[in-house]
Amino acid sequence: MNSANSAAVVVGVDGSEPSLRAVRLAAAEATRRRRPLRVVHGFIWPLLHVPVSPAPDAPPGGGLRHQAEELVAAAVREAEATAPGLAVSGEIIDGEAAAVLVGESPAAALIVLGDRGLGGFASLVVGSVAVQVAAYADCPVLVARGAERPDEPVLVGMDGSAAAKLAAEFAAETAVARGVPLVAVHAYRHPASTGPGDMQPLVYDEARLHDTEDEVLAGSLAGLTERHPGLRLIRRAVHGRPGAVLAEASGSAQLVVVGGQGRGEVSGLLLGSVSQSVLHHAQCPVVVVRASR
């Protein structure tokens, strides 16, 4: 995560309604974090060698470049209306949308985008641009989806991994900024392995297992309230599949935060199965936090 005070919140726009929703969410988040907002549009047409200027006999204001300028200007106006006084800038960058946003990520505090854009396939729950940016960005990525519940808590998924601990720090900062509690959820299915080659017991005491997993959760959250004064922290150890547990819990949250890759994930994956499941099934906006490469 870029910690420089000058790092902006970056929002990707394409003129679609989901991207305008992302603009409103990004403007509110930039205001809370006291960051400027940067509106970015990936302009792919020059890469495809398509003429972007109006034809010689076309009326004024034509051409693909002018259309891109208009949609960026509209997004800037939307941000300024959402958060009066916020420093907002807009830019058109030649390139494919996901590549442009990933390119912005090293210098960004946060990237925000809609769950689906123009031209997305109707069968996709979350668009390919959102998935690609969440998988490759070098800063946290906020995907605007689901319902907005400003009075509900922030939710973070915990599994003891380094990525989850980074997610917990981001979630704690966000919960304090929004003035709501942070609910830390640890989903488990079986007793944890104690070492190489050991076997999970076929029969175990569910109550004792819950207490053990709650202790694991408490340990992974150690020091969080001290590092984030004013944080109201709630722990929940829940028996079930992590993706399904978090998706269900997101129905009573305003935001769910997950690490990009959790414990036990295949190391070659850029985005873990749990974070992908939450991206596709959460009932509120989702933040994916990955460790910088």
C-alpha positions as CSV (number, residue, x, y, z in Angstrom):
1,M,0.0,0.0,0.0
2,N,1.3,3.4,-0.9
3,S,1.5,5.4,2.3
4,A,2.7,8.7,0.9
5,N,0.4,11.6,1.9
6,S,0.2,12.6,-1.8
7,A,-1.1,9.2,-3.0
8,A,-4.5,9.6,-4.6
9,V,-7.6,7.4,-4.6
10,V,-7.9,6.3,-8.3
11,V,-11.2,5.4,-9.8
12,G,-11.6,3.8,-13.2
13,V,-14.5,5.0,-15.4
14,D,-16.1,4.0,-18.7
15,G,-19.4,5.8,-18.7
16,S,-21.4,2.9,-17.4
17,E,-23.7,3.2,-14.3
18,P,-21.5,0.8,-12.3
19,S,-18.5,3.1,-12.9
20,L,-20.5,6.1,-11.8
21,R,-21.4,4.3,-8.7
22,A,-17.7,3.6,-8.2
23,V,-17.0,7.3,-8.6
24,R,-19.4,8.2,-5.8
25,L,-17.9,5.5,-3.6
26,A,-14.4,6.6,-4.4
27,A,-15.2,10.3,-3.7
28,A,-16.5,9.4,-0.3
29,E,-13.5,7.2,0.5
30,A,-11.0,9.9,-0.7
31,T,-12.8,12.4,1.6
32,R,-12.5,10.1,4.6
33,R,-8.9,9.4,4.0
34,R,-8.1,13.0,3.1
35,R,-6.7,12.1,-0.3
36,P,-7.2,13.6,-3.7
37,L,-9.3,11.7,-6.2
38,R,-8.0,10.8,-9.7
39,V,-10.5,9.8,-12.3
40,V,-8.9,7.6,-15.0
41,H,-10.3,6.3,-18.3
42,G,-8.4,3.6,-20.3
43,F,-8.7,4.7,-23.9
44,I,-8.1,1.5,-26.0
45,W,-9.0,2.7,-29.5
46,P,-5.5,4.1,-30.5
47,L,-4.0,0.7,-29.7
48,L,-6.4,-0.9,-32.2
49,H,-5.5,1.7,-34.9
50,V,-9.0,3.1,-34.9
51,P,-9.4,6.8,-35.9
52,V,-10.3,8.7,-32.8
53,S,-10.7,12.2,-34.2
54,P,-13.9,13.3,-35.9
55,A,-14.1,12.9,-39.7
56,P,-13.4,16.1,-41.7
57,D,-17.1,16.6,-42.5
58,A,-18.4,15.6,-39.1
59,P,-20.2,18.1,-36.8
60,P,-18.2,19.7,-34.0
61,G,-17.9,17.6,-30.8
62,G,-17.6,14.2,-32.7
63,G,-15.0,11.5,-32.5
64,L,-14.1,8.8,-30.0
65,R,-11.5,11.0,-28.2
66,H,-14.2,13.7,-27.6
67,Q,-16.6,11.1,-26.2
68,A,-13.9,9.9,-23.8
69,E,-13.3,13.5,-22.7
70,E,-17.0,13.9,-22.1
71,L,-17.3,10.8,-19.9
72,V,-14.3,11.7,-17.8
73,A,-15.7,15.2,-17.4
74,A,-19.1,13.8,-16.3
75,A,-17.3,11.5,-13.8
76,V,-15.4,14.5,-12.4
77,R,-18.6,16.4,-12.0
78,E,-20.2,13.4,-10.2
79,A,-17.3,13.2,-7.8
80,E,-17.4,17.0,-7.1
81,A,-21.2,16.8,-6.5
82,T,-20.7,13.8,-4.1
83,A,-17.9,15.4,-2.1
84,P,-17.8,19.2,-2.4
85,G,-14.4,20.6,-1.8
86,L,-12.6,17.4,-2.7
87,A,-9.6,17.8,-5.0
88,V,-10.6,15.9,-8.2
89,S,-8.6,15.5,-11.4
90,G,-9.4,13.5,-14.6
91,E,-7.1,11.9,-17.2
92,I,-7.5,9.8,-20.4
93,I,-4.7,7.2,-20.7
94,D,-4.2,5.2,-23.9
95,G,-4.4,1.5,-23.1
96,E,-6.7,-1.3,-22.1
97,A,-8.7,-0.6,-18.9
98,A,-7.2,-3.2,-16.6
99,A,-3.6,-2.5,-17.7
100,V,-4.1,1.2,-17.2
101,L,-5.4,0.8,-13.7
102,V,-2.8,-1.7,-12.7
103,G,-0.2,0.8,-14.0
104,E,-1.7,3.4,-11.7
105,S,-1.6,1.2,-8.7
106,P,2.0,1.6,-7.5
107,A,1.4,5.3,-6.8
108,A,-2.2,5.0,-5.6
109,A,-3.6,4.7,-2.1
110,L,-6.6,2.8,-3.4
111,I,-8.1,1.8,-6.7
112,V,-11.9,1.8,-7.1
113,L,-13.9,0.4,-10.0
114,G,-17.4,-0.9,-10.8
115,D,-18.1,-4.6,-10.7
116,R,-19.1,-4.5,-14.4
117,G,-18.4,-2.1,-17.2
118,L,-19.6,-1.4,-20.7
119,G,-19.5,-4.4,-23.0
120,G,-19.3,-6.9,-20.2
121,F,-20.9,-10.3,-20.6
122,A,-24.3,-10.6,-18.9
123,S,-23.4,-14.0,-17.6
124,L,-20.4,-12.7,-15.6
125,V,-21.2,-11.8,-12.0
126,V,-18.1,-9.6,-11.8
127,G,-16.4,-8.3,-14.9
128,S,-13.0,-9.4,-16.1
129,V,-11.5,-5.9,-15.6
130,A,-12.4,-6.0,-11.8
131,V,-10.9,-9.5,-11.4
132,Q,-7.7,-8.6,-13.3
133,V,-7.1,-5.4,-11.4
134,A,-7.8,-7.2,-8.0
135,A,-5.3,-9.9,-9.0
136,Y,-2.4,-7.6,-10.2
137,A,-2.7,-4.2,-8.5
138,D,0.0,-3.1,-6.1
139,C,-2.5,-1.3,-3.8
140,P,-5.9,-2.3,-2.3
141,V,-8.7,-2.6,-4.8
142,L,-12.3,-1.6,-4.0
143,V,-15.0,-3.1,-6.2
144,A,-18.4,-1.4,-6.0
145,R,-21.1,-4.1,-5.9
146,G,-24.1,-5.1,-3.8
147,A,-26.0,-2.9,-1.4
148,E,-24.9,0.2,0.4
149,R,-25.4,-0.1,4.2
150,P,-23.6,2.9,5.8
151,D,-24.7,2.0,9.4
152,E,-23.5,-1.6,9.2
153,P,-20.0,-2.7,10.3
154,V,-16.9,-3.4,8.2
155,L,-16.2,-7.1,7.8
156,V,-12.8,-8.7,7.3
157,G,-11.9,-12.4,6.6
158,M,-9.1,-13.8,8.7
159,D,-7.2,-17.1,8.3
160,G,-3.9,-16.4,9.9
161,S,-2.1,-15.6,6.6
162,A,0.1,-12.6,6.0
163,A,-2.4,-11.4,3.4
164,A,-5.2,-11.6,6.0
165,K,-3.2,-9.5,8.5
166,L,-2.7,-6.8,5.9
167,A,-6.4,-6.9,5.2
168,A,-7.1,-6.5,8.9
169,E,-5.0,-3.4,9.1
170,F,-6.8,-1.9,6.1
171,A,-10.2,-2.9,7.5
172,A,-9.4,-1.4,10.9
173,E,-8.3,1.9,9.4
174,T,-11.5,1.9,7.3
175,A,-13.8,1.0,10.2
176,V,-12.4,3.8,12.4
177,A,-12.7,6.3,9.5
178,R,-16.3,5.3,8.9
179,G,-17.1,5.3,12.6
180,V,-18.4,1.7,12.7
181,P,-17.3,-1.6,14.3
182,L,-15.0,-4.1,12.6
183,V,-16.2,-7.7,12.6
184,A,-13.3,-10.1,12.1
185,V,-14.5,-13.5,10.8
186,H,-12.5,-16.7,10.9
187,A,-14.1,-19.6,9.1
188,Y,-12.9,-23.1,9.8
189,R,-13.9,-26.7,8.8
190,H,-11.6,-29.1,10.6
191,P,-9.0,-29.1,13.4
192,A,-5.9,-27.3,12.1
193,S,-2.8,-29.4,11.2
194,T,-0.1,-29.4,13.9
195,G,2.8,-30.3,11.6
196,P,3.9,-32.2,8.5
197,G,2.4,-35.6,8.1
198,D,-0.1,-35.5,11.0
199,M,-3.7,-36.6,10.5
200,Q,-6.9,-34.8,11.3
201,P,-9.0,-36.7,13.8
202,L,-12.2,-38.3,12.5
203,V,-14.0,-37.3,15.7
204,Y,-13.5,-34.1,17.6
205,D,-15.2,-31.9,20.2
206,E,-17.0,-29.1,18.3
207,A,-17.1,-26.8,21.3
208,R,-13.4,-27.3,22.0
209,L,-12.6,-26.8,18.4
210,H,-14.5,-23.5,18.3
211,D,-12.6,-22.3,21.4
212,T,-9.3,-23.2,19.8
213,E,-10.1,-21.5,16.5
214,D,-11.3,-18.4,18.4
215,E,-7.9,-18.3,20.2
216,V,-6.2,-18.5,16.8
217,L,-8.3,-15.6,15.6
218,A,-7.5,-13.6,18.7
219,G,-3.8,-14.2,18.2
220,S,-3.9,-13.0,14.6
221,L,-5.6,-9.8,15.7
222,A,-3.2,-9.1,18.6
223,G,-2.3,-5.4,18.8
224,L,-4.9,-4.2,16.3
225,T,-6.9,-2.1,18.7
226,E,-3.7,-0.5,20.1
227,R,-2.6,0.4,16.5
228,H,-6.0,1.8,15.7
229,P,-7.3,3.9,18.6
230,G,-11.1,4.0,18.8
231,L,-11.5,0.7,16.9
232,R,-14.5,-1.4,18.1
233,L,-13.5,-5.0,17.3
234,I,-15.8,-8.0,17.2
235,R,-14.4,-11.6,16.8
236,R,-16.4,-14.4,15.2
237,A,-15.1,-17.9,14.7
238,V,-17.6,-19.7,12.4
239,H,-17.7,-23.3,11.2
240,G,-18.0,-23.4,7.4
241,R,-16.4,-22.8,4.1
242,P,-14.6,-19.3,4.2
243,G,-16.1,-18.0,0.9
244,A,-19.6,-19.0,1.8
245,V,-19.4,-17.7,5.4
246,L,-18.1,-14.3,4.2
247,A,-20.6,-14.0,1.4
248,E,-23.4,-14.7,3.9
249,A,-22.0,-12.3,6.5
250,S,-21.6,-9.6,3.9
251,G,-25.4,-9.3,3.9
252,S,-25.2,-7.3,7.1
253,A,-22.0,-5.4,6.4
254,Q,-21.2,-2.2,4.5
255,L,-17.9,-3.4,3.3
256,V,-16.0,-6.8,3.2
257,V,-12.2,-6.9,3.1
258,V,-10.2,-9.9,2.1
259,G,-6.6,-10.8,1.5
260,G,-5.6,-11.5,-2.1
261,Q,-4.3,-15.0,-1.2
262,G,-4.9,-16.9,2.0
263,R,-3.3,-19.8,3.8
264,G,-3.4,-23.0,1.9
265,E,-3.9,-21.4,-1.5
266,V,-1.8,-22.6,-4.5
267,S,1.2,-20.3,-4.5
268,G,1.1,-19.7,-8.2
269,L,-2.4,-18.0,-8.0
270,L,-2.4,-14.2,-8.1
271,L,-5.9,-14.2,-6.6
272,G,-7.0,-16.9,-4.2
273,S,-10.1,-18.9,-4.4
274,V,-11.7,-17.3,-1.3
275,S,-11.1,-13.7,-2.5
276,Q,-12.5,-14.7,-5.9
277,S,-15.6,-16.2,-4.3
278,V,-16.2,-13.1,-2.2
279,L,-15.7,-10.9,-5.2
280,H,-18.4,-12.8,-7.1
281,H,-20.9,-13.4,-4.3
282,A,-20.6,-10.6,-1.7
283,Q,-23.7,-8.6,-1.0
284,C,-21.8,-5.3,-0.5
285,P,-18.7,-3.6,-1.8
286,V,-15.4,-5.6,-1.6
287,V,-11.8,-4.7,-1.0
288,V,-9.0,-7.0,-2.0
289,V,-5.7,-6.3,-0.3
290,R,-2.6,-8.0,-1.7
291,A,1.0,-7.8,-0.5
292,S,3.2,-5.8,-2.9
293,R,5.3,-7.9,-5.2
